[in-house]
Amino acid sequence: MNRTLAYSTCPNDTFIFHALVHGLVKAEGTDFKTHLHDVEALNGFATERTFDVTKLSFAALGHLRHRYALLRSGAALGRGCGPLIVAKPGFDPKRLKEVPIAVPGLMTTAHLLLGLYLGQSPNSAPMVFDTIMPKVAAGEFEAGLIIHESRFTYADHGLTCVDDLGAFWERETDLPIPLGGIAAARDLPKDEITRIDAAISQSVTYAFAHPNASRDYIRSHAVELSDEVTQSHIDLYVNDFSIDLGDEGIAAVEALMDRAEKSGLIPQSEAPLFV
């Protein structure tokens, strides 16, 4: 069976999926045609059920639980890896509820966390994530919300960290921060979803066991990143939760959905997270 598989160009995703898409591990009975896009683009595609299996921000999944079921493998969760609010030195954090904030998309988990942090819907200006720091540094926006490898380079733009939304989440819940996961369309056969989930888990395990095997593939999609930043990105976002969410990972995702529902930031849903 041919299926479409979509994930981002970020080093954590190319590291995770390298073995699967290069035939080093198999999802029995399923062949994939791959599509790589920015995560916010993937969130948008999912509203139209464009891909069979796709990376999604957990915030986007909160809007799409009727259409997509979460897999236990391939996720980005952890501690000390949350989105950062950045600004030029001297910015008054009390002004965050007033000023427009450059954000990496309205369906990102970063944006959802910002809403939980502020206690209200943010005054948001969405844009591609790697344009945020230059725009804040140039004075086009007083504050920006950064994700991915930007957390390693914001100081190079003369910016300072106003607050760490991952640390905020951990203070509030004592749980790891759930950023993004892999979801399968609910119209796929359940047994096939189970096989795909197992294959992604095996792909992560292979990546850890053969860390150099995916280097060229990762580099081909991260051409503007140094080797050091690329490895730091992988180390931060790929971990045991990527092999299997486990009880703690599931509790973190459920807590995010529950808090977001109660805050009115995502719709109520009766659909279960998993198939």
RODO-882677 format. One line per 2 residues: number of its first residue (from 1); their letters; for each residue x, y, z of N, C-alpha, C. Coordinates in Angstrom, 1 decimal, always signed. Each point is the difference from the previous one (the first is absolute). Example, Ala and Ser with C-alpha at 12.3 -4.5 7.8 and 13.67 -1.06 7.14 Angstrom:
// RODO-882677
1> AS> +13.2 -5.7 +7.8 -0.9 +1.2 +0.0 +0.9 +1.2 +0.0  -0.4 +1.1 -0.7 +0.9 +1.1 +0.0 -0.8 +1.1 +0.8
END
This chain:
// RODO-882677
1> MN> +0.8 -1.2 +0.0 -0.8 +1.2 +0.0 +0.9 +1.2 +0.0  -0.3 +1.0 -0.9 +0.7 +1.2 +0.0 -0.7 +1.1 +0.8
3> RT> +0.8 +0.6 +0.9 -0.5 +1.0 +0.9 +0.9 +1.3 -0.1  -0.5 +1.1 +0.3 +0.8 +1.2 +0.1 +0.4 +0.3 +1.4
5> LA> +1.3 +0.4 +0.2 +0.6 +0.2 +1.3 +0.6 +1.4 -0.1  -0.4 +0.9 +1.0 +0.5 +1.4 +0.0 +0.6 +0.3 +1.3
7> YS> +1.2 +0.7 -0.1 +0.6 +0.4 +1.2 +0.9 +1.3 -0.3  +0.6 +0.6 +1.0 +0.7 +1.2 -0.3 +1.4 -0.2 -0.4
9> TC> +0.6 +1.1 -0.5 +1.4 -0.1 -0.4 +1.0 +0.2 +1.2  -0.6 +0.2 +1.2 +0.9 +0.2 +1.2 +0.8 -1.3 +0.3
11> PN> +1.2 +0.2 +0.6 +0.9 -1.2 +0.2 -0.6 -1.1 +0.8  -0.9 +0.4 +1.0 -0.6 -1.1 +0.8 -0.8 -0.9 -0.8
13> DT> -0.8 +0.5 -1.0 -0.9 -0.8 -0.8 +0.8 -0.8 -1.0  +1.0 +0.6 -0.7 +0.8 -0.7 -1.0 +0.8 -1.1 +0.7
15> FI> +0.4 +0.2 +1.2 +0.7 -1.0 +0.8 -0.9 -1.1 +0.3  -1.2 +0.3 +0.4 -1.0 -1.1 +0.4 -0.4 -0.8 -1.2
17> FH> -0.2 +0.6 -1.2 -0.7 -0.7 -1.1 +1.0 -0.5 -1.0  +1.3 +0.3 +0.2 +1.0 -0.5 -1.0 -0.1 -1.5 -0.3
19> AL> +0.1 -0.8 +1.0 +0.0 -1.4 -0.1 -1.3 -0.5 -0.7  -1.1 +0.5 +0.4 -1.3 -0.4 -0.6 -0.1 +0.3 -1.5
21> VH> +0.4 +1.2 -0.4 -0.2 +0.4 -1.4 +1.1 -0.5 -0.9  +1.1 -0.5 +0.6 +1.0 -0.5 -0.8 +0.1 -1.6 +0.0
23> GL> -1.1 -0.6 +0.5 -0.2 -1.4 +0.0 +0.9 -0.8 +1.0  +0.5 +0.7 +1.0 +0.8 -0.7 +1.0 -0.8 -0.7 +1.0
25> VK> -1.2 +0.5 +0.2 -1.1 -0.7 +0.7 -1.3 +0.1 -0.8  -0.9 -0.9 +0.2 -1.2 -0.1 -0.8 -1.3 +0.0 +0.8
27> AE> -1.0 +0.7 -0.6 -1.3 -0.2 +0.5 -0.7 -1.0 -0.9  -0.1 -1.2 +0.4 -0.5 -1.1 -0.8 -1.3 +0.3 -0.7
29> GT> +0.0 -0.1 -1.3 -1.2 +0.2 -0.8 -0.2 +1.4 -0.4  +0.9 +1.0 +0.4 -0.2 +1.4 -0.3 +1.3 +0.6 -0.6
31> DF> -0.2 +0.7 -1.1 +1.1 +0.8 -0.6 -0.4 +1.4 +0.1  +1.0 +0.9 +0.2 -0.2 +1.4 +0.2 +0.5 +0.9 -1.1
33> KT> -0.8 +0.9 -0.3 +0.4 +1.2 -0.8 +0.2 +1.1 +1.0  +1.2 +0.6 +0.1 +0.2 +1.0 +1.0 -0.1 +1.4 -0.5
35> HL> -0.4 +0.9 +0.9 -0.2 +1.4 -0.2 +0.6 +0.8 +1.2  +0.9 +0.9 -0.3 +0.6 +0.7 +1.1 -0.4 +1.5 -0.1
37> HD> -0.4 +0.5 +1.1 -0.5 +1.4 +0.1 +0.3 +0.6 +1.4  -0.1 +1.3 +0.1 +0.0 +0.7 +1.3 -1.2 -0.6 +0.8
39> VE> +0.2 -0.1 +1.3 -1.0 -0.6 +0.9 -1.4 +0.8 -0.1  +0.1 +1.3 -0.1 -1.3 +0.7 -0.1 -0.7 -0.2 -1.3
41> AL> +0.8 -0.3 -1.1 -0.6 -0.4 -1.2 -0.7 -1.3 +0.1  +0.7 -0.9 +0.7 -0.6 -1.4 +0.3 -1.3 +0.2 +0.8
43> NG> +0.0 +0.9 +0.9 -1.3 +0.2 +0.8 -1.1 +0.4 -0.9  +0.3 +0.9 -1.0 -1.0 +0.5 -0.9 -0.5 -1.1 -0.9
45> FA> +1.0 -0.8 -0.6 -0.4 -1.1 -0.8 -0.9 -1.0 +0.7  +0.2 -0.2 +1.3 -0.8 -1.0 +0.7 -1.5 +0.4 +0.1
47> TE> -0.3 +1.3 -0.1 -1.4 +0.4 +0.1 -0.7 -0.5 -1.2  +0.7 -0.3 -1.1 -0.7 -0.6 -1.2 +0.3 -1.5 -0.1
49> RT> +0.6 -0.6 +1.0 +0.3 -1.4 +0.0 +0.8 -0.3 -1.3  +1.1 +0.8 -0.2 +0.8 -0.2 -1.2 +0.9 -1.2 +0.1
51> FD> +0.5 -0.4 +1.1 +1.0 -1.1 +0.1 -0.6 -1.1 +1.0  +0.4 -1.2 -0.3 -0.4 -1.1 +0.8 +0.6 +0.0 +1.4
53> VT> +1.3 +0.2 +0.0 +0.7 +0.1 +1.3 +0.8 +1.2 +0.0  -0.1 +0.8 +1.0 +0.7 +1.3 +0.0 +0.4 +0.5 +1.4
55> KL> +1.1 +0.8 +0.0 +0.4 +0.7 +1.2 -0.9 +1.1 +0.2  -0.4 +0.2 +1.3 -0.9 +1.1 +0.3 +0.4 +0.6 +1.3
57> SF> -0.1 +1.3 +0.1 +0.1 +0.6 +1.4 -1.1 -0.5 +0.8  +0.2 -0.2 +1.3 -1.0 -0.5 +0.9 -1.2 +0.9 +0.0
59> AA> +0.3 +1.3 -0.1 -1.1 +1.0 -0.1 -0.9 -0.3 -1.2  +0.6 -0.3 -1.1 -0.8 -0.3 -1.2 -0.8 -1.2 +0.2
61> LG> +0.6 -1.0 +0.6 -0.7 -1.3 +0.3 -1.2 +0.3 +0.8  +0.1 +1.0 +0.9 -1.2 +0.3 +0.9 -1.2 +0.5 -0.8
63> HL> +0.2 +0.5 -1.2 -1.1 +0.4 -0.9 -0.4 -1.1 -0.9  +0.8 -1.1 -0.1 -0.2 -1.0 -1.1 -0.1 -1.4 +0.5
65> RH> -0.4 -0.1 +1.3 -0.1 -1.4 +0.6 -1.1 -0.8 -0.7  -1.0 +0.6 -0.6 -1.0 -0.7 -0.7 +0.5 -0.7 -1.3
67> RY> +1.1 +0.6 -0.5 +0.6 -0.5 -1.3 +1.2 -0.8 +0.1  +0.9 +0.3 +1.0 +1.2 -0.6 +0.2 +0.2 -0.6 +1.4
69> AL> +0.6 -1.2 +0.1 +0.3 -0.7 +1.2 +1.5 +0.1 +0.3  +0.4 +0.3 +1.2 +1.4 +0.1 +0.4 +0.7 -1.4 +0.0
71> LR> +1.2 +0.0 -0.5 +0.8 -1.2 +0.2 +0.9 +0.1 +1.2  +0.4 -1.1 +0.5 +0.9 +0.0 +1.2 +1.4 +0.3 -0.3
73> SG> +0.4 -0.1 -1.2 +1.4 +0.2 -0.4 +0.2 +1.3 -0.8  +1.3 +0.4 -0.1 +0.3 +1.2 -0.8 -0.2 +1.3 +0.6
75> AA> -0.4 +0.1 +1.2 -0.4 +1.3 +0.6 +1.2 +0.8 +0.5  -0.2 +1.3 +0.2 +0.9 +0.9 +0.6 -0.5 +0.5 +1.3
77> LG> +0.5 -0.6 +1.1 -0.3 +0.4 +1.3 +1.3 +0.1 +0.8  -0.1 +0.7 +1.1 +1.2 +0.0 +0.8 +0.0 +1.1 +1.0
79> RG> +1.1 +0.2 +0.7 +0.2 +1.0 +1.0 +1.1 +1.0 -0.5  -0.2 +1.2 +0.3 +1.0 +1.0 -0.4 +0.1 +0.2 -1.5
81> CG> -1.1 -0.2 -0.7 +0.0 +0.1 -1.4 -1.2 +0.8 -0.6  -0.6 +0.8 +0.9 -1.2 +0.8 -0.4 +0.3 +1.2 -0.8
83> PL> -1.1 +0.6 -0.6 +0.2 +1.3 -0.7 +0.4 +1.1 +0.9  +0.7 +1.0 -0.6 +0.5 +1.1 +0.8 -0.6 +1.3 -0.5
85> IV> -0.3 +0.9 +0.9 -0.4 +1.4 -0.4 +1.2 +0.8 +0.0  +0.3 +0.7 -1.1 +1.3 +0.8 -0.1 -0.4 +1.4 -0.3
87> AK> +0.9 +0.9 +0.3 -0.1 +1.4 -0.3 +1.3 +0.7 +0.1  +0.1 +1.2 -0.3 +1.2 +0.8 +0.2 +0.2 +0.2 +1.5
89> PG> +1.3 +0.2 +0.4 +0.2 +0.3 +1.4 -0.8 +1.2 +0.5  -0.5 -0.1 +1.2 -0.8 +1.2 +0.5 -1.5 -0.1 -0.2
91> FD> -0.4 -1.0 -0.7 -1.5 -0.2 -0.3 -0.7 -0.3 +1.4  -1.1 +0.6 +0.2 -0.8 -0.2 +1.2 -1.0 -1.2 -0.2
93> PK> +0.2 -1.1 +0.7 -0.9 -1.2 -0.2 -1.4 +0.4 +0.2  -0.3 +1.0 +0.9 -1.4 +0.3 +0.2 -0.8 +0.5 -1.2
95> RL> +0.8 +0.3 -1.1 -0.6 +0.5 -1.2 -0.4 -1.1 -1.0  +0.2 -1.2 +0.4 -0.2 -1.2 -0.9 -1.5 -0.1 -0.4
97> KE> -0.9 +0.4 +1.0 -1.4 -0.1 -0.3 -0.5 +1.2 -0.9  +0.9 +0.9 -0.3 -0.4 +1.2 -0.8 +0.6 +0.0 -1.4
99> VP> +1.2 -0.4 -0.1 +0.7 +0.2 -1.3 -0.2 -1.2 -0.9  +0.0 +0.2 -1.3 +0.0 -1.1 -1.0 +1.2 -0.9 +0.2
101> IA> -0.1 -1.3 +0.0 +1.1 -0.9 +0.2 +0.1 -0.8 -1.3  +1.2 -0.1 -0.5 +0.3 -0.8 -1.2 +0.0 -1.5 +0.4
103> VP> -0.8 -0.8 -0.6 -0.2 -1.4 +0.4 +0.2 -0.9 -1.2  +0.4 -1.3 +0.2 +0.3 -0.9 -1.1 -1.3 -0.7 -0.5
105> GL> -1.1 +0.6 +0.1 -1.2 -0.6 -0.5 -1.1 -0.1 +1.1  -1.2 +0.2 -0.4 -1.1 +0.0 +1.0 -0.4 -1.4 +0.4
107> MT> +0.4 -1.0 -0.7 -0.3 -1.4 +0.4 +1.1 -0.7 +0.7  +1.1 +0.7 +0.3 +1.2 -0.7 +0.6 -0.3 -0.1 +1.5
109> TA> +0.7 -1.0 +0.6 -0.1 -0.2 +1.5 +0.6 +1.2 +0.7  +1.0 +0.7 -0.6 +0.6 +1.2 +0.5 -1.1 +1.0 +0.2
111> HL> -0.8 +0.2 -1.0 -1.0 +1.1 +0.1 -1.1 -0.4 +1.1  -0.3 -1.3 +0.1 -0.9 -0.4 +1.0 +0.5 +0.2 +1.4
113> LL> +1.3 -0.3 +0.2 +0.6 +0.2 +1.3 +0.1 +1.5 +0.3  +0.2 +0.9 -1.0 +0.0 +1.4 +0.2 -1.4 +0.5 +0.5
115> GL> -1.1 -0.6 -0.5 -1.3 +0.3 +0.4 -0.2 -0.4 +1.5  +0.5 -1.2 +0.3 -0.1 -0.5 +1.4 +0.8 +0.9 +1.0
117> YL> +1.2 +0.4 -0.5 +0.9 +0.8 +0.8 -0.6 +1.4 +0.3  -0.6 +0.6 -1.1 -0.6 +1.4 +0.2 -1.3 -0.1 +0.6
119> GQ> -0.7 -1.1 +0.0 -1.4 -0.1 +0.5 -1.0 +0.7 -0.9  +0.4 +0.1 -1.3 -0.9 +0.6 -1.0 +0.5 -0.3 -1.4
121> SP> -0.8 +0.2 -1.0 +0.5 -0.2 -1.3 +1.0 +1.1 -0.4  +1.2 -0.4 -0.4 +1.0 +1.0 -0.3 -0.3 +0.9 -1.2
123> NS> +0.6 +1.2 +0.0 +0.0 +0.9 -1.1 +1.1 -0.5 -1.0  -0.4 -0.9 -0.9 +1.1 -0.8 -0.7 +0.1 +0.5 -1.4
125> AP> +1.2 -0.1 -0.5 +0.4 +0.3 -1.4 +0.7 -1.3 -0.5  -0.7 -0.9 -0.7 +0.6 -1.3 -0.4 +0.9 +0.2 -1.2
127> MV> +1.1 -0.8 +0.0 +1.0 +0.0 -1.1 +0.8 -1.2 +0.1  +0.8 -0.3 -1.0 +0.9 -1.1 +0.0 +1.0 +0.1 +1.1
129> FD> +0.3 -1.1 +0.7 +0.7 +0.1 +1.3 +1.4 +0.7 -0.1  +0.7 -0.2 -1.2 +1.4 +0.5 -0.1 +0.0 +1.4 -0.4
131> TI> -1.1 +0.7 -0.2 +0.0 +1.4 -0.2 -0.3 +0.8 +1.2  -0.3 -0.6 +1.1 -0.4 +0.7 +1.2 +1.1 +0.8 +0.6
133> MP> +1.2 -0.7 +0.3 +1.1 +0.7 +0.6 +0.5 +1.2 -0.8  +0.2 -0.1 -1.3 +0.4 +1.2 -0.8 -1.0 +1.2 +0.1
135> KV> -1.3 -0.3 +0.1 -1.0 +1.0 +0.0 +0.0 +0.7 +1.4  +0.2 -0.8 +1.1 +0.0 +0.6 +1.3 +1.3 +0.8 +0.1
137> AA> +1.1 -0.5 -0.5 +1.3 +0.7 +0.1 -0.1 +1.3 -0.8  -0.7 +0.0 -1.1 -0.2 +1.2 -0.8 -1.0 +1.0 +0.6
139> GE> -0.7 -0.4 +1.0 -0.9 +1.0 +0.6 -1.4 -0.1 -0.6  -0.2 -0.9 -0.9 -1.4 -0.2 -0.6 -1.0 -0.5 +1.1
141> FE> +0.5 -0.8 +0.9 -0.9 -0.4 +1.1 +0.9 +0.1 +1.3  -0.7 +0.3 +1.1 +0.6 +0.2 +1.3 +0.4 -1.4 +0.6
143> AG> -0.8 -1.0 -0.3 +0.2 -1.3 +0.6 -0.3 -1.1 -1.0  +0.7 -1.1 +0.1 -0.3 -1.1 -0.9 +0.0 -1.4 +0.8
145> LI> -0.6 -0.9 -0.6 -0.1 -1.4 +0.6 +0.8 -0.9 -0.9  +1.0 -0.6 +0.6 +0.9 -0.8 -0.9 +0.0 -1.5 +0.4
147> IH> +0.2 -0.8 -1.0 +0.0 -1.4 +0.1 +1.2 -0.6 -0.7  +0.1 -1.4 +0.0 +1.0 -0.7 -0.7 +1.4 +0.5 +0.4
149> ES> +0.9 +0.0 -1.0 +1.4 +0.4 +0.2 +0.2 +1.5 +0.4  -1.0 +0.8 -0.1 +0.1 +1.4 +0.3 +0.4 +0.2 +1.5
151> RF> -0.3 -1.0 +0.8 +0.3 +0.2 +1.4 +1.5 -0.1 +0.2  +0.8 -0.5 -0.9 +1.4 +0.0 +0.1 +0.7 +1.2 -0.6
153> TY> -0.7 +0.9 -0.7 +0.6 +1.0 -0.8 -0.6 +1.4 +0.3  -0.9 +0.2 +0.9 -0.7 +1.3 +0.1 +1.0 +1.0 +0.5
155> AD> +0.9 -0.4 +0.9 +1.0 +1.0 +0.5 +0.9 +0.6 -1.2  +0.2 -0.8 -1.0 +0.7 +0.5 -1.2 -0.7 +1.2 -0.7
157> HG> -1.3 +0.1 +0.3 -0.8 +1.1 -0.6 -0.1 +1.2 +1.0  +0.7 -0.1 +1.1 -0.1 +1.1 +1.0 -1.2 -0.1 +0.8
159> LT> -0.7 -1.1 +0.1 -1.2 -0.2 +0.7 +0.2 -0.6 +1.4  -1.0 +0.2 +0.9 +0.1 -0.6 +1.3 -1.3 -0.8 +0.2
161> CV> +0.1 -1.0 +0.9 -1.2 -0.9 +0.3 -0.8 +0.7 +1.1  -1.3 +0.3 -0.4 -0.9 +0.6 +1.0 -0.6 -1.1 +0.9
163> DD> -0.3 -1.1 -0.6 -0.5 -1.2 +0.8 +0.1 -1.2 -0.8  +0.1 -1.2 +0.7 +0.0 -1.3 -0.6 -1.3 -0.7 +0.2
165> LG> -0.8 -0.2 -1.0 -1.3 -0.6 +0.1 +0.0 -1.5 +0.4  +1.1 -0.6 -0.3 +0.2 -1.4 +0.4 +0.2 +0.0 +1.5
167> AF> +0.8 +0.9 +0.6 +0.2 +0.1 +1.4 -1.4 +0.4 +0.7  -0.7 +0.9 -0.6 -1.4 +0.3 +0.5 -0.8 -1.2 +0.1
169> WE> -0.1 -0.8 -1.1 -0.8 -1.2 +0.0 +0.5 -1.0 +1.1  +1.3 -0.2 +0.1 +0.5 -0.9 +1.0 -0.4 +0.4 +1.4
171> RE> +0.1 +1.4 +0.3 -0.4 +0.5 +1.3 -1.4 -0.3 +0.3  -0.9 +0.1 -1.0 -1.4 -0.1 +0.2 -0.4 -1.5 +0.1
173> TD> +0.6 -0.9 -0.7 -0.4 -1.4 -0.1 +0.9 -1.0 +0.6  +1.3 +0.3 +0.1 +1.0 -1.0 +0.3 +0.1 -1.1 -1.0
175> LP> -0.4 +0.3 -1.3 +0.0 -0.9 -1.1 +0.9 +0.5 -1.1  +0.5 -0.9 -0.8 +0.8 +0.4 -1.2 -0.9 +0.8 -1.0
177> IP> +0.6 +0.9 -0.8 -0.8 +0.8 -0.9 -0.3 -0.7 -1.3  -1.2 -0.3 -0.3 -0.3 -0.6 -1.3 -0.1 +1.0 -1.1
179> LG> +0.9 -0.1 -1.0 +0.1 +1.0 -1.1 -0.7 -0.5 -1.3  +0.4 -1.2 -0.5 -0.6 -0.5 -1.2 +0.0 -1.5 +0.0
181> GI> -0.9 -0.6 -0.8 -0.1 -1.4 +0.0 -0.3 -0.5 -1.5  +0.0 -1.3 -0.2 -0.4 -0.6 -1.2 -1.4 -0.5 +0.1
183> AA> -0.8 +0.3 -1.0 -1.4 -0.4 +0.0 -0.4 -0.7 -1.3  -0.9 -0.9 +0.1 -0.5 -0.8 -1.1 -1.5 +0.3 -0.3
185> AR> -0.3 +0.1 -1.2 -1.5 +0.2 -0.3 -0.8 -1.1 +0.5  -1.1 +0.3 +0.6 -0.9 -1.0 +0.6 -0.7 -0.9 -1.0
187> DL> +0.1 +0.4 -1.2 -0.7 -0.9 -1.0 +1.0 -1.1 -0.5  +1.2 +0.0 +0.5 +0.9 -1.1 -0.3 -0.4 -1.2 +0.8
189> PK> +0.3 -1.3 -0.5 -0.3 -1.1 +0.8 +0.8 +0.0 +1.3  -0.7 -0.4 +1.1 +0.7 +0.0 +1.3 +1.2 -0.9 +0.0
191> DE> +0.0 -1.1 -0.6 +1.2 -0.9 +0.1 +1.1 +0.6 -0.8  -0.3 +0.8 -1.1 +1.1 +0.6 -0.7 +0.6 +1.2 +0.8
193> IT> -0.9 +0.7 +0.7 +0.5 +1.1 +0.9 +1.0 -0.6 +1.0  -0.4 -1.1 +0.6 +0.9 -0.7 +1.0 +1.3 -0.4 -0.6
195> RI> +0.0 -0.5 -1.2 +1.3 -0.4 -0.7 +0.8 +1.3 -0.3  -0.6 +1.1 -0.4 +0.7 +1.2 -0.3 +0.6 +0.5 +1.3
197> DA> -0.7 +0.0 +1.0 +0.5 +0.5 +1.3 +1.2 -0.8 +0.5  -0.1 -1.3 -0.2 +1.2 -0.8 +0.4 +1.2 +0.3 -0.8
199> AI> -0.2 +0.2 -1.3 +1.1 +0.3 -0.9 +0.7 +1.3 +0.3  -0.8 +1.0 +0.3 +0.6 +1.3 +0.4 +0.8 -0.2 +1.3
201> SQ> -0.5 -0.7 +0.9 +0.8 -0.3 +1.2 +1.3 -0.7 -0.3  -0.1 -1.0 -0.9 +1.2 -0.7 -0.4 +1.0 +1.0 -0.8
203> SV> -0.5 +0.9 -0.7 +0.8 +1.0 -0.7 +0.8 +0.9 +1.0  -0.7 +0.4 +1.0 +0.7 +0.8 +1.1 +1.1 -0.8 +0.6
205> TY> -0.4 -1.3 +0.4 +1.0 -0.8 +0.6 +1.2 -0.2 -0.9  -0.2 -0.2 -1.3 +1.1 -0.2 -0.9 +0.8 +1.3 -0.1
207> AF> -0.6 +1.2 +0.0 +0.7 +1.2 +0.0 +1.0 +0.2 +1.2  -0.5 -0.4 +1.2 +0.8 +0.1 +1.1 +1.2 -1.0 +0.0
209> AH> -0.3 -1.2 -0.6 +1.1 -1.0 -0.1 +1.0 +0.3 -1.1  -0.4 +0.8 -1.0 +0.9 +0.3 -1.1 -0.1 +1.5 -0.3
211> PN> +0.6 +0.8 +1.0 -0.2 +1.5 -0.1 +0.6 +0.6 -1.2  +1.0 -0.6 -0.6 +0.6 +0.6 -1.2 -0.7 -0.3 -1.3
213> AS> -0.9 -1.0 +0.0 -0.6 -0.5 -1.2 -0.9 +1.1 -0.7  -0.6 +0.8 +0.8 -0.9 +1.0 -0.5 +0.6 +1.3 -0.2
215> RD> +1.3 +0.2 +0.2 +0.7 +1.3 -0.1 -0.2 +0.7 -1.3  +0.2 -0.6 -1.1 -0.1 +0.6 -1.3 -1.5 +0.4 -0.3
217> YI> -0.9 -0.8 +0.4 -1.4 +0.3 -0.2 -0.4 +1.2 +0.8  +0.4 +0.0 +1.3 -0.3 +1.2 +0.8 +0.6 +1.2 -0.5
219> RS> +1.3 -0.1 -0.4 +0.7 +1.2 -0.5 -0.7 +0.5 -1.3  -0.5 -0.8 -0.8 -0.7 +0.4 -1.3 -1.2 +0.9 +0.2
221> HA> -0.6 -0.1 +1.2 -1.2 +0.7 +0.4 +0.3 +1.1 +1.0  +1.2 +0.1 +0.5 +0.4 +1.0 +1.0 +1.3 +0.7 -0.4
223> VE> +0.0 +0.5 -1.3 +1.2 +0.5 -0.6 +0.4 +1.3 +0.7  -0.9 +0.7 +0.7 +0.4 +1.3 +0.6 +0.4 -0.2 +1.4
225> LS> +0.0 -1.2 +0.5 +0.4 -0.2 +1.4 +1.4 -0.6 +0.1  +0.7 +0.4 +1.0 +1.3 -0.6 +0.3 -0.2 -1.4 +0.5
227> DE> +1.1 -0.8 -0.1 -0.1 -1.4 +0.5 -0.3 +0.0 +1.5  +0.6 +1.0 +0.7 -0.2 +0.1 +1.5 -1.4 +0.3 +0.3
229> VT> -0.7 +0.9 -0.7 -1.4 +0.4 +0.3 -0.9 -1.2 -0.4  +0.4 -0.6 -1.1 -0.8 -1.2 -0.5 -0.1 -1.1 +1.1
231> QS> +1.2 -0.3 +0.5 +0.1 -1.1 +1.0 -0.7 +0.5 +1.3  +0.1 +1.2 +0.4 -0.6 +0.5 +1.2 -1.5 -0.1 -0.2
233> HI> -0.5 +0.3 -1.2 -1.5 -0.1 -0.3 -0.4 -1.4 +0.2  +0.7 -1.0 -0.5 -0.4 -1.4 +0.1 +0.1 -0.4 +1.5
235> DL> +1.0 +0.3 +0.7 +0.2 -0.4 +1.4 -1.2 +0.6 +0.8  -0.5 +1.1 -0.3 -1.0 +0.7 +0.8 -1.4 -0.6 -0.3
237> YV> -0.3 -0.4 -1.2 -1.4 -0.3 -0.4 -0.2 -1.5 -0.2  +1.1 -0.8 -0.1 -0.2 -1.4 -0.2 +0.5 -0.8 +1.2
239> ND> -0.9 -0.8 +0.6 +0.3 -0.7 +1.2 -0.8 -1.2 +0.2  -0.1 -0.5 +1.2 -0.8 -1.3 +0.2 -1.5 +0.3 -0.3
241> FS> -0.5 +1.2 +0.2 -1.4 +0.3 -0.4 -0.2 -0.2 -1.5  +1.0 +0.1 -0.8 -0.1 -0.1 -1.4 -0.1 -1.5 -0.4
243> ID> +0.5 -0.9 +0.8 -0.2 -1.4 -0.3 -1.4 -0.4 +0.5  -0.4 +0.4 +1.1 -1.3 -0.3 +0.5 -0.4 +1.1 +1.0
245> LG> -1.2 +0.6 -0.1 -0.4 +1.0 +1.0 +0.0 -0.5 +1.4  -0.4 -1.2 +0.2 +0.0 -0.5 +1.4 -1.1 +0.7 +0.8
247> DE> -0.1 -0.4 +1.2 -1.1 +0.5 +0.9 +0.2 +1.5 +0.3  +1.3 +0.4 +0.2 +0.2 +1.4 +0.3 -0.2 +0.9 -1.2
249> GI> +0.4 -0.4 -1.2 -0.3 +0.7 -1.2 -1.4 +0.2 -0.3  -0.8 -1.1 +0.1 -1.4 +0.0 -0.2 -0.7 +1.0 +1.0
251> AA> +0.5 +0.0 +1.3 -0.6 +0.9 +1.0 +0.3 +1.4 -0.4  +1.2 +0.3 -0.6 +0.3 +1.4 -0.4 -0.9 +0.4 -1.1
253> VE> -0.2 -0.8 -1.0 -0.9 +0.4 -1.1 -1.4 +0.2 +0.5  -0.5 -0.9 +0.8 -1.4 +0.1 +0.6 -0.1 +1.3 +0.8
255> AL> +1.0 +0.3 +0.7 +0.0 +1.3 +0.8 -0.1 +1.2 -0.8  +0.8 +0.0 -1.1 -0.1 +1.1 -1.0 -1.4 +0.1 -0.6
257> MD> -0.5 -1.1 -0.4 -1.4 +0.1 -0.6 -1.0 +0.5 +1.0  +0.1 -0.5 +1.2 -1.0 +0.3 +1.0 +0.1 +1.5 +0.3
259> RA> +1.2 +0.5 +0.2 +0.2 +1.5 +0.4 -0.4 +0.9 -1.2  +0.3 -0.5 -1.2 -0.4 +0.8 -1.2 -1.5 +0.1 -0.2
261> EK> -0.6 -1.2 +0.2 -1.5 +0.0 -0.1 -0.6 +0.9 +1.1  +0.4 -0.1 +1.2 -0.6 +0.8 +1.1 +0.3 +1.5 -0.2
263> SG> +1.1 +0.4 -0.7 +0.3 +1.4 -0.3 -0.7 +0.4 -1.3  -0.7 -0.9 -0.7 -0.7 +0.4 -1.2 +1.0 +0.2 -1.2
265> LI> +1.2 -0.5 +0.1 +1.0 +0.2 -1.1 -0.1 -1.1 -1.0  -0.6 -1.2 +0.3 -0.4 -1.0 -1.0 -1.4 -0.5 +0.3
267> PQ> -0.7 -0.5 -1.0 -1.3 -0.5 +0.2 -0.1 -1.2 +0.9  -1.1 -0.2 +0.7 -0.3 -1.2 +0.7 -0.1 -1.2 -1.0
269> SE> +0.5 -1.2 +0.4 -0.1 -1.1 -0.9 -0.2 -1.3 +0.8  -0.9 -0.8 -0.5 -0.2 -1.3 +0.6 +0.9 -1.1 -0.6
271> AP> +0.7 +0.3 -1.1 +0.8 -1.0 -0.7 +1.2 -0.4 +0.9  +0.3 -1.2 +0.1 +1.2 -0.5 +0.8 +1.3 +0.5 -0.7
273> LF> +1.0 +0.1 +0.7 +1.3 +0.4 -0.6 +0.5 -1.1 -0.9  -0.1 -1.2 +0.4 +0.5 -1.1 -0.8 -1.1 -0.8 -0.7
275> V> +0.4 -0.9 -0.9 -1.0 -0.8 -0.7 -0.6 -1.0 +1.0
END
